[in-house]
Amino acid sequence: MIDIKQVGQVFGAVGNGGVRALQGIDLTVKDREIVTLVGPSGCGKSTLLRLVSGLVAPTEGSIFIRDERVTGPRQDTGIVFQAPTLLPWATIVENVMFPSTIMGRADEAARRRAKDLLKVAGIADFAEHRPRQLSGGMQQRAAICRALVHDPDILLMDEPFGALDALTREIMTIELLRIWSNTPKTILFVTHSIPEAVILADRVVVMSPRPGRIAEIIDVDLPRPRDFSLSGHPEFQRCTGRIRDLIFGEQGARFDVEH
Ligand SMILES: Nc1ncnc2c1ncn2[C@@H]1O[C@H](COP(=O)(O)OP(=O)(O)OP(=O)(O)O)[C@@H](O)[C@H]1O
């Protein structure tokens, strides 16, 4: 579904205050696969996601979705950022419909789909509320509904649960897996949390910094459906242990990756 070929990204002029954020990234994500990206702060996870979204063009290499070169944002891709970034003056259902609105398809079918998604996300009772009337977790659920409203085949998620408290974060992770099992999508998911990366993923891509490269790709052989009770499972411990070795072994003592 997604083919990342020899992608590199340089911001500014190297050697003249510029930054090489990524180098030689090769990654293929299969249809309906969940791939998570972990690595120390600054290793280029968000940059890679933005390149796949088409919001930024790579300075080296190419990215293909369904064999078409990515040259800008695509209708078959939905994006969720760390902050919900909802329009404060619009109602929740209007916010969820926003992608359909900008695509000129804000019809009754889009409204119905938005309301159905709000139901799945457990916030249907808040459809006519403004964002400020919802908690952070509820706003983020609305942002996820917004990314799903045009039924994209690919979901790109940049630390979508990073600003939530630990309990809500676990609930949202399991919620995402439930949505995915109902309507499977190809998901590329950036996180700082090693347990979250493992519980979600078919494969975890561990990145190393300066410049950002793929250190290792770990296959997660855990049964689905999953929840955090699997954290005692030997496979879960093998995967989290290997990721910690890769990140902390190479990095010494500086990390903002959650154990
Ligand atoms: N628009 C930009 N202009 C200049 N440098 C940038 C830009 N975006 C990112 N960078 C640099 O590229 C590197 C990778 O940044 P990026 O945000 O992708 O890392 P990250 O792994 O997502 O970090 P974090 O985990 O802290 O969010 C960093 O050194 C950052 O300063």
The ligand as a Tripos MOL2 file, in Angstrom:
@<TRIPOS>MOLECULE
LIG
   31    33     1     0     0
SMALL
NO_CHARGES

@<TRIPOS>ATOM
      1 N1         10.4400   22.2420    9.2890 N.pl3     1 LIG1
      2 C1         11.6310   21.9540    9.8110 C.ar      1 LIG1
      3 N2         12.7030   22.7780    9.6210 N.ar      1 LIG1
      4 C2         13.9110   22.4850   10.1310 C.ar      1 LIG1
      5 N3         14.1800   21.3620   10.8430 N.ar      1 LIG1
      6 C3         13.1790   20.5300   11.0710 C.ar      1 LIG1
      7 C4         11.8450   20.7650   10.5660 C.ar      1 LIG1
      8 N4         11.0540   19.7300   10.9470 N.ar      1 LIG1
      9 C5         11.8470   18.8970   11.6530 C.ar      1 LIG1
     10 N5         13.1160   19.3650   11.7330 N.ar      1 LIG1
     11 C6         14.2660   18.7010   12.3720 C.3       1 LIG1
     12 O1         14.3020   17.3690   11.9160 O.3       1 LIG1
     13 C7         14.6460   16.4720   12.9660 C.3       1 LIG1
     14 C8         13.5550   15.4350   13.1050 C.3       1 LIG1
     15 O2         12.3860   16.0610   13.6270 O.3       1 LIG1
     16 P1         11.0190   15.2610   13.8690 P.3       1 LIG1
     17 O3         10.0450   16.2040   14.4740 O.co2     1 LIG1
     18 O4         10.6400   14.5510   12.6370 O.co2     1 LIG1
     19 O5         11.4970   14.1780   14.9510 O.3       1 LIG1
     20 P2         10.6120   13.2410   15.8820 P.3       1 LIG1
     21 O6         11.3080   11.9360   15.9360 O.co2     1 LIG1
     22 O7          9.2010   13.2500   15.4410 O.co2     1 LIG1
     23 O8         10.7340   14.0090   17.2670 O.3       1 LIG1
     24 P3          9.7620   14.0040   18.5260 P.3       1 LIG1
     25 O9          9.7260   12.5740   18.9860 O.co2     1 LIG1
     26 O10        10.4470   14.8850   19.5190 O.co2     1 LIG1
     27 O11         8.4290   14.5080   18.0740 O.co2     1 LIG1
     28 C9         14.8550   17.3350   14.1990 C.3       1 LIG1
     29 O12        16.2310   17.5750   14.3360 O.3       1 LIG1
     30 C10        14.0930   18.5970   13.8900 C.3       1 LIG1
     31 O13        14.6940   19.7060   14.5260 O.3       1 LIG1
@<TRIPOS>BOND
     1     1     2 1
     2     2     3 ar
     3     2     7 ar
     4     3     4 ar
     5     4     5 ar
     6     5     6 ar
     7     6     7 ar
     8     6    10 ar
     9     7     8 ar
    10     8     9 ar
    11     9    10 ar
    12    10    11 1
    13    11    12 1
    14    11    30 1
    15    12    13 1
    16    13    14 1
    17    13    28 1
    18    14    15 1
    19    15    16 1
    20    16    17 2
    21    16    18 1
    22    16    19 1
    23    19    20 1
    24    20    21 2
    25    20    22 1
    26    20    23 1
    27    23    24 1
    28    24    25 2
    29    24    26 1
    30    24    27 1
    31    28    29 1
    32    28    30 1
    33    30    31 1
@<TRIPOS>SUBSTRUCTURE
     1 LIG1         1 GROUP 0 **** ****
